[in-house]
Amino acid sequence: MFVLSLSGLVLMADKIASIRLEDTLKITTRNFKFAEIKFNRLRIFDDENILGLDIPKKEINKYKVVDWIDVKSGMIHPYDYFETNEDFVKEVYFYPSLRIDGISNKKDLAAVSYMNKEDLNNFDYSDTMAKFKTLKLMKDVGIRGARNGRDYYNPEKYKYYAVKIYPRKREVRKLSLLNQYENKESLIFDYRSAIEVCNDSMSLNTYCAKLNGQVSKR
């Protein structure tokens, strides 16, 4: 976005609320202003909030759901990642907690699931159920809560609190930003990822590509 902006290729930044596709692009911004843009050929990377498109050949019904979870007890352990055989809480990533200043070995986590659209409003696939499944996975691999003094009957052993985790926020992302449409002479649907677009553009002899190359070296 930084390189595109310096190249004069960002028309309205993040101010767009919706786009209606007719012979021109009719754009409404978040502060209720209106703009109209003419085009010869339009390339669409994401069909969200674009009105006037034809009915898609195939609709994307698969979502990647990330539950960001704060760990209150059980933050110190050797694990960075584990994976299950199920789509619900398929992956769990542990990362140094951003809630703690400075360098720390205490970790929070992100639980990644893959769901259909119908599952998103189903309590069995909610952030609460993701919490319970993640909690079980942590206990199964031997993660324990903070120490709670020594064992009364065996002073050489420590007692531990239970693992405690709390969902902080949920992010829902389409696995593809585009449903599948028929291309037209003036309308192209581009299914490449942002990384693929960026890498492909590096081979082009444009000001934007040259600038991106210079910034990437620093």
C-alpha positions in Angstrom: 0.0 0.0 0.0 2.9 2.3 0.8 4.6 1.8 -2.6 1.2 2.0 -4.5 0.5 5.3 -2.7 4.0 6.8 -3.6 3.3 5.7 -7.2 0.0 7.6 -7.3 -2.0 4.4 -7.7 -4.2 4.6 -4.5 -7.3 6.6 -5.4 -9.3 6.5 -2.1 -7.2 4.5 0.3 -9.5 2.8 2.8 -12.4 5.3 2.5 -14.6 3.2 0.2 -17.8 1.8 1.6 -19.3 0.2 -1.6 -18.8 0.1 -5.4 -21.6 -0.3 -8.0 -20.4 -1.6 -11.3 -22.3 -0.2 -14.4 -20.7 1.3 -17.5 -18.6 3.2 -14.9 -17.6 2.6 -11.3 -19.9 4.4 -9.0 -18.2 4.6 -5.6 -19.7 5.6 -2.2 -17.3 6.5 0.6 -17.7 6.0 4.4 -18.4 9.7 4.8 -21.2 9.5 2.2 -19.3 11.2 -0.6 -19.7 10.0 -4.2 -17.2 9.4 -7.1 -17.5 8.1 -10.6 -14.6 6.5 -12.4 -14.4 5.5 -16.1 -12.4 2.5 -17.2 -11.5 0.6 -20.4 -10.6 -2.6 -18.6 -11.3 -3.4 -15.0 -9.4 -6.0 -12.9 -11.2 -7.3 -9.8 -9.3 -9.0 -7.0 -12.0 -9.0 -4.3 -15.8 -8.9 -4.9 -16.8 -7.9 -1.4 -19.1 -4.9 -1.4 -19.2 -4.7 -5.2 -22.7 -4.4 -6.5 -23.8 -5.1 -10.1 -21.7 -8.3 -10.8 -23.2 -11.3 -12.6 -24.2 -14.3 -10.6 -21.0 -16.3 -9.9 -20.3 -19.6 -11.5 -19.2 -20.9 -8.1 -19.6 -19.3 -4.7 -16.8 -19.6 -2.1 -18.2 -21.2 1.0 -15.0 -22.0 2.9 -13.6 -19.7 5.5 -10.4 -19.5 7.6 -11.2 -18.5 11.2 -8.6 -17.3 13.6 -9.4 -17.2 17.3 -6.9 -15.0 19.1 -6.7 -16.3 22.7 -5.0 -14.8 25.7 -3.3 -17.3 28.1 -3.6 -16.3 31.8 -2.1 -19.5 33.3 0.1 -21.9 31.3 2.1 -19.3 29.3 5.5 -21.0 29.7 6.2 -24.2 27.8 8.3 -25.4 24.9 5.6 -25.6 22.2 5.3 -23.2 19.2 2.8 -25.1 17.1 0.7 -28.2 16.9 -1.9 -29.6 14.4 -5.0 -31.8 14.6 -6.8 -33.9 12.0 -10.0 -31.9 12.2 -11.0 -28.7 10.5 -12.2 -27.1 13.7 -9.1 -25.9 15.6 -6.9 -27.6 13.0 -3.8 -25.6 14.0 -2.6 -23.9 17.2 0.2 -21.3 17.0 1.9 -20.1 20.2 3.7 -16.7 20.0 5.4 -14.4 22.6 2.7 -12.5 24.3 2.3 -8.9 23.1 0.6 -8.0 26.4 4.0 -8.2 28.2 6.6 -5.5 27.6 10.1 -6.5 26.6 11.4 -9.9 25.7 9.5 -12.7 27.5 9.1 -16.5 27.2 5.4 -16.2 28.1 3.1 -17.1 25.2 -0.4 -16.4 24.0 -1.9 -18.4 21.1 -4.0 -18.3 17.9 -6.3 -21.2 17.0 -7.0 -21.7 13.3 -10.1 -23.4 12.0 -11.6 -24.0 8.6 -15.4 -23.7 8.4 -18.3 -23.5 6.0 -20.5 -20.4 6.0 -23.2 -22.3 7.9 -20.8 -23.1 10.7 -20.0 -19.5 11.4 -23.3 -19.0 13.3 -23.3 -22.4 14.9 -22.5 -22.4 18.7 -20.7 -25.7 18.3 -18.1 -23.8 16.2 -18.0 -20.6 18.3 -15.0 -19.0 20.0 -16.2 -20.6 23.3 -16.0 -24.1 21.9 -12.7 -23.3 20.2 -11.4 -22.3 23.7 -12.5 -25.6 25.2 -11.0 -27.7 22.4 -7.7 -25.7 22.6 -7.6 -26.1 26.4 -8.0 -29.9 26.0 -5.2 -30.0 23.4 -2.9 -28.0 25.7 -3.6 -30.4 28.6 -3.1 -33.5 26.4 0.5 -32.4 25.5 1.3 -31.7 29.1 1.1 -27.9 29.4 0.4 -26.9 33.0 -0.6 -23.6 34.7 1.6 -21.6 36.9 3.3 -23.1 40.0 1.2 -23.3 43.1 3.8 -24.2 45.8 5.2 -27.5 46.7 3.3 -30.7 47.3 2.3 -31.2 50.9 3.1 -34.9 50.9 6.1 -34.7 48.7 8.0 -31.4 49.1 10.3 -32.3 46.1 7.3 -31.9 43.8 5.5 -28.8 42.8 1.8 -28.3 42.5 0.3 -26.3 39.5 -2.7 -24.2 38.8 -5.0 -25.3 36.0 -4.4 -23.9 32.5 -6.6 -20.8 32.0 -7.2 -19.2 28.6 -9.7 -16.5 27.4 -10.8 -15.7 23.8 -9.9 -12.1 22.8 -11.2 -11.8 19.3 -12.2 -13.8 16.2 -11.1 -13.0 12.6 -13.0 -14.6 9.7 -11.4 -14.6 6.3 -12.6 -16.1 3.0 -10.1 -18.7 1.7 -10.5 -17.0 -1.6 -11.4 -13.3 -1.9 -13.3 -14.0 -5.1 -16.2 -16.1 -6.0 -15.7 -17.6 -9.5 -17.0 -15.5 -12.4 -16.9 -15.5 -16.2 -14.3 -13.0 -17.6 -15.5 -10.4 -20.1 -13.6 -8.2 -22.6 -13.6 -5.3 -20.2 -13.8 -7.2 -17.0 -11.1 -9.6 -15.6 -11.3 -11.5 -12.3 -7.9 -12.0 -10.8 -7.6 -14.9 -8.4 -3.9 -14.4 -7.4 -3.0 -13.7 -3.8 -1.5 -10.4 -2.8 2.0 -12.0 -2.5 1.6 -13.5 -6.0 0.6 -10.1 -7.5 3.5 -8.4 -5.8 6.0 -11.0 -7.0 4.7 -10.9 -10.6 4.8 -7.1 -10.7 8.4 -7.1 -9.7 9.3 -8.4 -13.2 7.5 -5.4 -14.9 9.4 -2.4 -16.0 7.2 0.1 -14.2 7.9 2.9 -11.7 5.9 1.0 -9.0 7.9 -2.2 -9.5 11.2 -0.3 -9.4 10.2 1.6 -6.3 9.0 -1.7 -4.7 12.4 -3.3 -5.5 14.2 -0.4 -3.8 12.1 -0.4 -0.7 12.4 -4.2 -0.4 16.2 -4.0 -0.3 16.2 -1.8 2.8 
